[in-house]
Amino acid sequence: MTALSSTDNIISKASAHTIKKFELIEKYVEEWAQILLNYEKCNQLVFIDCMSNSGEYYDADGRTVYGTPVRVSHVLRKAAESYPHKRIDLYFNDLSQGKIDHLKSLVDKDSHNFSVHLSTMDGNDLLRRVGSLLTPGQETHYLLVYDPYQAAIDWVALMPFLNNWGEVIINHMLYDSIRATKLAKRETTISKYEQTYLTDIENLIPYGNDKAAYEARIEAIIHALHRGERRYYVAAFPFFNSKNAIVYNLIHCTGNIAGFKLYKKKAWQVFGGKSSTKNTHGLENQLSFLFDETDSYGTRTDENCYYVPDIAAYLQSIFRGRRDVPLNEIWSLLESHPVFPSDGFRPEIKRLLKAEHGAIIGRSSVTFSDRK
Ligand SMILES: C[S@@+](CC[C@H](N)C(=O)[O-])C[C@H]1O[C@@H](n2cnc3c(N)ncnc32)[C@H](O)[C@@H]1O
């Protein structure tokens, strides 16, 4: 008998960064559902995790941890009870029958307005089926989680979801691509990367270890596949493992700024007031000489892990010397920022503007100092 690989295990180990991923999706869904169920035009929510796994894991101490489908089923079952006139449908699917059988024992039971649909097939086939039923109206809001173990993305299956009313969360497995693209020899492996990045392998080899090149490629594909005229919002947050290597980006895609704002807020809250799971070893608060164009003293900034003081410093750089800047103007600048949240950290940002940058905080406006 051959040993089971970690992908075959029904209950496998979840590392700390994976548990953060479950938390982020759970917390996002909680508030997403509340907002939409309160919205008069929305009659139905659809949540899909087309590569759902078994729903159960154990952590580094051997304790049970639940995955996305179990958490989301609990959250949405409660929401269905509070909104008896609205429908909630959940689709969970995995290639493994054993995993889906196990998940069945963990998800909440159906009710008159809440149904869990379980299946065992290629997740991309499920998306093709569900995708062909999507309508452009606003009565049904869906959220699709696309979460493979490898950098394998079927864009044709995702297309309808990027182009209808709803949101998509894609796990971009950077670790896999950075490590393996340059070594890919087998035809199936090469075609996996070519399909994911929609380009020939020769164009990917020069990316080497440059994670930003892979990230930019994926973001460009998302924007190219979205056909609508309205702005499309894409927010990506990196997840680092305990060795501080990047494992994946969890990318949220939406045509609605409210979803974009909410995802940024939830990511920063789940990471504990920063923008990733990276361990910056306390260096973020240390004053040091910056060998940059300013050649001044300041705190270090890590573009893979921003902290709330980085938000305050950014605002100071934009509004330096301006008097009575309305708070609305400040928060709306943050709304469209790709990483910084506009909600969830306002008191802390104001406190830092005053303490670190000499700003005068008024009831509805801020006067910024001249400091650099
Ligand atoms: C990263 S895990 C999913 C974790 C889950 N989304 C969660 O958050 O709890 C990836 C799962 O995808 C399944 N899988 C991989 N490729 C698949 C495919 N093409 N179709 C369906 N399932 C797939 C694997 O069996 C594995 O259970």
The ligand as an SDF file (V2000), in Angstrom:
LIG
                    3D

 27 29  0  0  0  0  0  0  0  0999 V2000
   -6.3140   24.1490   -0.5060 C   0  0  0  0  0  0  0  0  0  0  0  0
   -7.4550   22.8390   -0.3840 S   0  0  0  0  0  0  0  0  0  0  0  0
   -8.9690   23.6840   -0.2260 C   0  0  0  0  0  0  0  0  0  0  0  0
   -9.2360   24.3060    1.1130 C   0  0  0  0  0  0  0  0  0  0  0  0
  -10.6110   24.8600    1.2960 C   0  0  0  0  0  0  0  0  0  0  0  0
  -10.9960   25.7430    0.2190 N   0  0  0  0  0  0  0  0  0  0  0  0
  -10.7370   25.6140    2.6080 C   0  0  0  0  0  0  0  0  0  0  0  0
  -10.5340   26.8320    2.6020 O   0  0  0  0  0  0  0  0  0  0  0  0
  -11.0390   24.9850    3.6470 O   0  0  0  0  0  0  0  0  0  0  0  0
   -7.5070   22.2770   -2.0300 C   0  0  0  0  0  0  0  0  0  0  0  0
   -8.4970   21.1410   -2.3070 C   0  0  0  0  0  0  0  0  0  0  0  0
   -8.7440   21.1530   -3.7080 O   0  0  0  0  0  0  0  0  0  0  0  0
   -8.9870   19.8460   -4.1500 C   0  0  0  0  0  0  0  0  0  0  0  0
   -8.7690   19.9170   -5.6030 N   0  0  0  0  0  0  0  0  0  0  0  0
   -7.6220   20.1300   -6.2740 C   0  0  0  0  0  0  0  0  0  0  0  0
   -7.8710   20.2440   -7.5980 N   0  0  0  0  0  0  0  0  0  0  0  0
   -9.2040   20.1370   -7.7400 C   0  0  0  0  0  0  0  0  0  0  0  0
  -10.0830   20.1980   -8.8480 C   0  0  0  0  0  0  0  0  0  0  0  0
   -9.6300   20.4070  -10.0770 N   0  0  0  0  0  0  0  0  0  0  0  0
  -11.3950   20.0770   -8.6190 N   0  0  0  0  0  0  0  0  0  0  0  0
  -11.8880   19.8820   -7.3760 C   0  0  0  0  0  0  0  0  0  0  0  0
  -11.1090   19.7940   -6.2930 N   0  0  0  0  0  0  0  0  0  0  0  0
   -9.7930   19.9290   -6.4650 C   0  0  0  0  0  0  0  0  0  0  0  0
   -8.0360   18.9910   -3.3550 C   0  0  0  0  0  0  0  0  0  0  0  0
   -8.5400   17.6650   -3.2270 O   0  0  0  0  0  0  0  0  0  0  0  0
   -8.0000   19.7250   -1.9990 C   0  0  0  0  0  0  0  0  0  0  0  0
   -8.9020   19.1130   -1.1070 O   0  0  0  0  0  0  0  0  0  0  0  0
  1  2  1  0
  2  3  1  0
  2 10  1  0
  3  4  1  0
  4  5  1  0
  5  6  1  0
  5  7  1  0
  7  8  2  0
  7  9  1  0
 10 11  1  0
 11 12  1  0
 11 26  1  0
 12 13  1  0
 13 14  1  0
 13 24  1  0
 14 15  1  0
 14 23  1  0
 15 16  2  0
 16 17  1  0
 17 18  1  0
 17 23  2  0
 18 19  1  0
 18 20  2  0
 20 21  1  0
 21 22  2  0
 22 23  1  0
 24 25  1  0
 24 26  1  0
 26 27  1  0
M  CHG  2   2   1   9  -1
M  END
$$$$
